[in-house]
Amino acid sequence: MIAEIKSPEGNYEIVRRGEPLNEQFKNEYWRRVKDIMTDVFRSDSSVADDLRKNVDGASPDTQTAFYHADPFEVAADLAGRPGESITPDEKRRYVNMKKLAEPPKGEDLDAGRPEDKP
């Protein structure tokens, strides 16, 4: 590990290329993917287990690259929604799941992607 950084979203580590990733980090990442699949997309999250096995079997460089993907986007892909806009209801469920201190209201929830305006 090169450094540990604190942020409003939580702490994160900067690792060297190919350095093995922390198991706690990987477990939390996949928990988030599965929660988003279940709670936001109303999709079966068991397919995430298969992808995790493939990723865990990949080289450390490939794992480092994979874990840079946002869990929301991975969940959307696994739920069969790659590249599609999310619905206002899906965005509301995602915002509720994030438990933001000041959640967006009204037309802010109509944006196509959750990162547009929280």
Protein Blocks (a to p, Z undefined) as FASTA:
>chain_A
ZZdcddfkbpcddddehiacdfklmmmmmmmmmmmmmmmnopafklmmmmmmmmmmmcfk
lmmmmmmpcfklmmmmmnopghiacdfklmmmmmmmnopabacehjlmmpmbfkloZZ
